[in-house]
């Protein structure tokens, strides 16, 4: 009886694993189904991809021509090309980051290279180091609850919104926690500052994250007690622009309501 139950459990685990989407977004942290496919593809290395954060490099251009160098790619790119190709059409290489490389890119566990068959350059240590440095300045802040945030029509920051925004701004907020906070969201709209609906802003971030592994650097301001009292907000997010006139933003959020983002 026990072997039968074990077989059923393994079968259910396999079904659950592969019911997950594969390469549906650019979250560099692999889900179980993606990790299982990578374990199979790189079985000769003995590396376990489960729960790992992986970045990608390729010399396959987006216009289907081959670039002369090597470029960062997304997880979506990797699984798309892997699904479309046979073993003879792509050359793969796995670089597992060592202790020194992890100090430079602490969020990344490994780098996967998928190259054209005529790629003859050897994967030497110094070449791998050089390519990994391309990810040195990338801040990985892909929320785990991307499909749960920004789905209501209120301007209140829900628990899921707070979790999402805490992840998005984890490098900028220090000890600030979005939970139970009032947040104004502002964009430079039609040559003027305008407030945006929370749902529109979060949807914009979610759409971007599903095609990229990082987000644009928006401005984030934690308001002091005086500005909190005059505006009713705890913090302000300003969609990326080269310069922010903070006084104009403060005047705006004192009186104006959000608008729908139709940019």
C-alpha positions, 0 to 999 in steps of 0.5 A: 500500500505504501509504494502506491501512496508514494507513487500517487504523491509524486504524480500529484506533485509533478502535476502541481509543479508543471501547472505553474506558468513557465516563462510567463513573466521576467521574475528572475526567481524561478518557480518550481516548474521553471526550476524543474526544466532547468534541472533537466536541461543542466542535469550534467552539472548537478546544480539544483535550480529550486528557489534560485534567482537566475539571470541570463546572457545571450548573443541572439538579437531581438530582431532574430539576427545575431548580435556581435556581442553578448547581451543581458536577456530576460527569463521570458527570452530564455524560455521562449528560445529554449522552447523553439529550438533543438539542442543543436540550435542553442549552446548553453552554459551555466555559471554558478556564482562564487563567493566573490561574485555573490558579494557584487551581485548578492541577489543572483545565484547563477547566470545562464548563457544561451548562445548561437552554435557558432559561438566559439569563445571559451567560457573562461573565468575572466570572461564570465566575471566580465559578463556577470558585472553587467548585472552588478547595478541591477536591483532585483525587486520583483514582488511575490504577490504581483497578481494580488496587488492593485486589484481594488478600486479604492485609494487605500493601501491594502495589505497586498498593496503594502507588500507589493510596494514594500518590495518595489521600493525596498532599496529606497524606503529604509525602515518605512512600511507601506502598511496602513499608510496614505500614499500620493502617486504623482506623474508629469501629465500633459506638461503638469503634475497630476495625481494618479489612481493607485490601481493605474500606477500599480498596473503600470509597474506590473505590466513593466515587470512582466517584460523586464526584470527591473523597474524604472527608478521612480522618486519616493519621498517620505513626508515629515510631520509638517507635510503629513499634517498639511497634505494628509499623506505619509509618502509620495511616489513620483513617476520617473522624471529627470527632475522633480519640483517637490514644492509643486508636488506638495501643493498639488496633493493638498487639494487635487484628486487622482486622475486616470493615467491616459498617457 
